[in-house]
């Protein structure tokens, strides 16, 4: 299946935070039938996520009949929503946007031993998973969408084991206003996890392949933790860590 073959897709989104809500707005604007759910009920979903046509539904309903299911929750909440993911149709493409931060999620032994996050999630869900939309700040995702052909258009890496799944996810990434870059199979998706040179650093399509290749697996978690220390010190000193340019600058300095 591809977007080119279908006028529109039925898309479910679990998670109505900044990334999930922006995806809902962008993809419903493209004509897709988008449903979005959170853990607190449809009445709690911000109207901003629905303004271009997405529908708020209960979490138990969000995977029903979908072509694509996008999971956009903190890593430590994935076990809570696994039953909804498993209820999606067998042919549905499951896309994961989450990231592991041990100071928020608690220590996960598999991650500490180097298992790529989305490989672990694929096992948790019992489904093939695509990793996309994880390597961009919510600020850049909200503000930096642009048209195809823009030389400075920000790129987003997409990894999956099945070529068709990766191709579909890349088309959807393009429809949200960013260049999609093929980042290979899921076993290599650690190259787009927190601490990697492409993680939340606003690389372009031309830049991204070299930065993906430059990632060093043993250094990625160390650089993630270094960046969090710098950001924590900045906040304790009265700085605003939600300022997008600051986050990109810190990430580039810490991860490159």
Backbone torsions as a table, in degrees:
resi	resn	phi	psi	omega
1	UNK	NA	143.6	174.0
2	UNK	-144.8	161.7	178.5
3	UNK	-61.6	-34.2	-179.3
4	UNK	-64.0	-29.4	-178.0
5	UNK	-85.8	-15.6	-177.4
6	UNK	-123.9	134.7	175.6
7	UNK	-65.0	-35.7	176.2
8	UNK	-154.2	157.5	178.0
9	UNK	-114.4	156.2	169.5
10	UNK	-94.0	119.3	-171.8
11	UNK	-124.5	128.1	172.9
12	UNK	-106.2	143.1	178.1
13	UNK	-127.4	123.2	174.5
14	UNK	-102.4	112.5	-176.9
15	UNK	118.7	118.3	-176.3
16	UNK	-115.3	31.9	173.4
17	UNK	-77.7	-162.5	-173.2
18	UNK	-60.7	-46.3	-178.0
19	UNK	-70.4	-49.1	-179.3
20	UNK	-59.6	-41.9	-179.1
21	UNK	-67.2	-39.9	178.9
22	UNK	-67.2	-41.2	175.6
23	UNK	-59.1	-43.3	-179.9
24	UNK	-58.9	-45.8	-179.8
25	UNK	-64.1	-46.1	-174.4
26	UNK	-68.3	-42.8	-175.6
27	UNK	-78.0	-31.8	174.9
28	UNK	-68.9	-32.1	176.0
29	UNK	-64.7	-26.0	178.6
30	UNK	-82.1	1.2	176.9
31	UNK	97.7	2.8	178.2
32	UNK	-78.6	152.6	175.3
33	UNK	-86.7	104.4	-171.5
34	UNK	-111.6	129.2	172.6
35	UNK	-114.9	142.2	179.9
36	UNK	-134.6	140.4	-177.1
37	UNK	-139.2	156.0	170.8
38	UNK	-135.1	-175.4	-176.0
39	UNK	-81.0	-11.8	-172.4
40	UNK	-102.1	-5.8	178.5
41	UNK	110.5	151.5	-173.8
42	UNK	-61.6	-27.3	-178.2
43	UNK	-70.1	-13.9	-178.2
44	UNK	-96.0	-3.6	-178.3
45	UNK	-76.7	130.8	-176.5
46	UNK	-61.5	138.3	-178.8
47	UNK	-58.4	-27.4	-179.1
48	UNK	-60.2	-31.6	179.8
49	UNK	-71.6	-17.8	-171.7
50	UNK	-108.5	-0.5	-168.0
51	UNK	-69.2	-17.1	178.7
52	UNK	-107.4	11.8	172.6
53	UNK	120.5	-7.6	176.6
54	UNK	-64.5	152.7	-178.8
55	UNK	-113.1	135.7	174.8
56	UNK	-84.5	129.7	-179.6
57	UNK	-135.4	170.1	175.5
58	UNK	-72.8	150.3	-178.9
59	UNK	-58.6	-33.3	-179.2
60	UNK	-69.3	-14.8	-177.0
61	UNK	-106.1	-13.8	-166.3
62	UNK	-67.6	-23.3	-178.1
63	UNK	-95.9	-2.7	-175.3
64	UNK	-67.7	120.5	173.1
65	UNK	69.5	18.9	-175.5
66	UNK	-83.6	153.5	168.6
67	UNK	-88.2	-32.0	-178.0
68	UNK	-136.8	136.2	174.1
69	UNK	-122.9	119.0	-179.2
70	UNK	-104.0	123.8	-178.7
71	UNK	-105.5	114.8	-173.6
72	UNK	-131.8	67.0	-179.9
73	UNK	-127.2	161.3	174.4
74	UNK	-57.0	149.7	-176.1
75	UNK	-54.0	-37.8	-176.5
76	UNK	-75.5	-0.2	176.7
77	UNK	-104.7	-4.0	-176.3
78	UNK	-64.1	-36.2	178.2
79	UNK	-62.6	-31.8	-178.8
80	UNK	-69.2	-28.3	-175.6
81	UNK	-108.2	6.5	-176.8
82	UNK	-58.8	-36.1	-179.0
83	UNK	-63.6	-32.9	178.9
84	UNK	-71.9	-39.0	177.6
85	UNK	-62.2	-44.4	-179.1
86	UNK	-64.6	-22.0	-179.1
87	UNK	-82.2	-6.7	178.8
88	UNK	-66.4	153.4	177.7
89	UNK	-54.5	150.1	-175.6
90	UNK	-56.9	-34.5	-177.6
91	UNK	-88.0	0.4	-177.7
92	UNK	-68.9	142.5	175.7
93	UNK	-88.6	124.2	-179.3
94	UNK	-102.1	124.9	-178.1
95	UNK	-116.9	129.0	-178.3
96	UNK	-106.3	129.4	177.8
97	UNK	-111.2	5.0	-168.3
98	UNK	-84.8	165.8	179.5
99	UNK	-139.3	151.2	-179.3
100	UNK	-96.9	121.8	171.4
101	UNK	-126.4	107.0	-173.5
102	UNK	-59.3	-30.0	179.6
103	UNK	-69.0	-20.1	176.2
104	UNK	-101.4	-41.5	-169.9
105	UNK	-93.9	-8.6	-170.6
106	UNK	79.9	160.2	-177.9
107	UNK	-74.8	128.5	176.2
108	UNK	-112.5	117.0	-171.9
109	UNK	-56.9	-42.6	-177.9
110	UNK	-59.2	-42.6	179.9
111	UNK	-67.7	-40.7	-179.9
112	UNK	-64.7	-24.9	178.4
113	UNK	-90.1	1.1	173.0
114	UNK	99.7	6.4	176.4
115	UNK	-68.9	126.2	178.1
116	UNK	-58.4	141.6	-172.9
117	UNK	-55.9	-47.2	-175.9
118	UNK	-75.2	-22.0	171.1
119	UNK	-64.6	-45.7	177.5
120	UNK	-61.9	-42.4	179.7
121	UNK	-65.9	-37.6	177.4
122	UNK	-59.1	-39.6	177.2
123	UNK	-69.5	-40.5	178.4
124	UNK	-61.6	-44.6	-177.0
125	UNK	-80.7	-20.2	-173.8
126	UNK	67.7	29.6	-176.6
127	UNK	-141.4	147.7	169.3
128	UNK	-60.6	143.7	-175.5
129	UNK	-128.7	144.5	169.9
130	UNK	-106.0	139.6	174.6
131	UNK	-105.2	119.7	-179.0
132	UNK	-155.1	160.9	177.5
133	UNK	60.3	13.4	178.8
134	UNK	-89.6	-23.5	-167.8
135	UNK	-102.2	40.5	177.1
136	UNK	-145.1	139.6	177.2
137	UNK	-68.4	153.7	177.3
138	UNK	-62.2	-31.4	179.6
139	UNK	-66.7	-46.5	178.7
140	UNK	-66.9	-38.3	179.8
141	UNK	-63.1	-37.0	179.7
142	UNK	-74.3	-36.9	-167.6
143	UNK	-106.0	-17.7	-168.0
144	UNK	-111.2	14.9	173.9
145	UNK	-61.6	141.6	178.9
146	UNK	-149.6	176.7	-175.3
147	UNK	-83.8	152.2	175.6
148	UNK	-56.0	143.5	180.0
149	UNK	96.1	-14.5	176.4
150	UNK	-65.6	120.3	-176.4
151	UNK	-59.9	-29.5	-178.1
152	UNK	-100.6	11.7	-179.5
153	UNK	-58.3	130.5	-179.9
154	UNK	-70.9	141.8	-178.3
155	UNK	-108.7	153.4	179.6
156	UNK	-126.9	125.4	179.1
157	UNK	-77.0	147.6	-178.8
158	UNK	-134.4	123.7	-179.4
159	UNK	-122.4	142.3	177.2
160	UNK	-166.5	157.3	178.2
161	UNK	-83.6	-29.4	-178.5
162	UNK	-100.6	126.3	-174.9
163	UNK	-58.3	-40.7	-177.5
164	UNK	-65.8	-39.1	178.5
165	UNK	-64.2	-44.3	-179.9
166	UNK	-63.4	-41.3	-178.7
167	UNK	-63.9	-41.7	179.2
168	UNK	-65.4	-45.3	178.9
169	UNK	-61.4	-37.9	178.6
170	UNK	-64.3	-38.9	177.2
171	UNK	-63.7	-39.3	179.0
172	UNK	-68.7	-39.2	175.3
173	UNK	-58.1	-45.2	178.0
174	UNK	-58.9	-38.7	-178.7
175	UNK	-70.8	-17.4	174.9
176	UNK	-87.5	0.4	172.2
177	UNK	104.8	19.6	-177.3
178	UNK	-136.8	153.1	173.5
179	UNK	-72.7	136.9	176.0
180	UNK	-99.8	136.7	179.6
181	UNK	-119.9	129.2	177.4
182	UNK	-68.7	112.8	-178.7
183	UNK	-102.8	14.5	173.7
184	UNK	83.1	-152.6	-173.0
185	UNK	-84.2	166.3	-174.2
186	UNK	-64.8	-31.4	179.2
187	UNK	-61.9	-22.2	178.4
188	UNK	-97.6	4.6	-174.9
189	UNK	-71.8	-7.6	171.4
190	UNK	-60.2	-20.7	179.4
191	UNK	-69.1	-10.3	176.6
192	UNK	-120.7	14.3	177.2
193	UNK	-82.5	167.0	176.7
194	UNK	-53.1	130.6	-178.3
195	UNK	102.1	-11.2	178.8
196	UNK	-85.4	158.2	-177.0
197	UNK	-63.0	-19.1	179.1
198	UNK	-98.3	-2.0	-174.2
199	UNK	-78.7	111.3	175.5
200	UNK	54.7	41.3	179.4
201	UNK	-118.8	5.1	174.5
202	UNK	54.7	49.1	175.2
203	UNK	-75.3	153.2	174.7
204	UNK	-88.4	171.1	178.2
205	UNK	-60.0	-39.8	-179.9
206	UNK	-66.4	-34.8	-177.5
207	UNK	-80.3	-31.7	-165.3
208	UNK	-63.8	-42.5	-178.7
209	UNK	-55.3	-43.0	179.9
210	UNK	-65.6	-38.3	-179.8
211	UNK	-73.0	-34.4	173.2
212	UNK	-60.6	-44.2	-178.3
213	UNK	-67.8	-26.6	-176.1
214	UNK	-78.0	-12.5	-176.9
215	UNK	-62.5	139.5	176.8
216	UNK	-118.2	116.2	-167.3
217	UNK	-56.4	-43.5	-176.3
218	UNK	-70.7	-19.8	-178.0
219	UNK	-92.7	-18.2	-174.8
220	UNK	-58.7	-52.6	-179.3
221	UNK	-65.5	-31.5	178.4
222	UNK	-65.8	-40.8	179.5
223	UNK	-70.5	-36.0	174.5
224	UNK	-56.5	-49.7	-177.8
225	UNK	-67.2	-34.8	176.4
226	UNK	-61.5	-46.4	179.7
227	UNK	-61.7	-39.3	179.6
228	UNK	-66.3	-34.6	175.6
229	UNK	-64.2	-45.1	-179.9
230	UNK	-62.6	-44.9	-179.8
231	UNK	-65.0	-40.5	178.2
232	UNK	-61.7	-42.9	177.7
233	UNK	-62.8	-40.2	179.8
234	UNK	-62.2	-43.3	-179.9
235	UNK	-67.0	-43.4	179.3
236	UNK	-62.8	-25.6	177.1
237	UNK	-86.4	5.3	177.2
238	UNK	98.3	4.9	-179.8
239	UNK	-77.2	161.8	179.9
240	UNK	-102.2	104.6	-176.2
241	UNK	-79.3	0.0	176.8
242	UNK	-91.0	-1.0	-179.2
243	UNK	-76.2	118.0	-169.7
244	UNK	-59.7	-43.9	-177.7
245	UNK	-63.8	-36.7	177.5
246	UNK	-61.9	-47.1	-177.4
247	UNK	-62.4	-45.4	179.4
248	UNK	-62.8	-43.1	-179.4
249	UNK	-62.8	-44.0	178.7
250	UNK	-63.4	-43.0	-179.6
251	UNK	-64.5	-42.8	179.0
252	UNK	-62.4	-41.4	-179.1
253	UNK	-69.0	-35.6	-174.8
254	UNK	-83.5	-32.0	-169.7
255	UNK	-101.2	-16.9	-174.7
256	UNK	-77.4	NA	NA
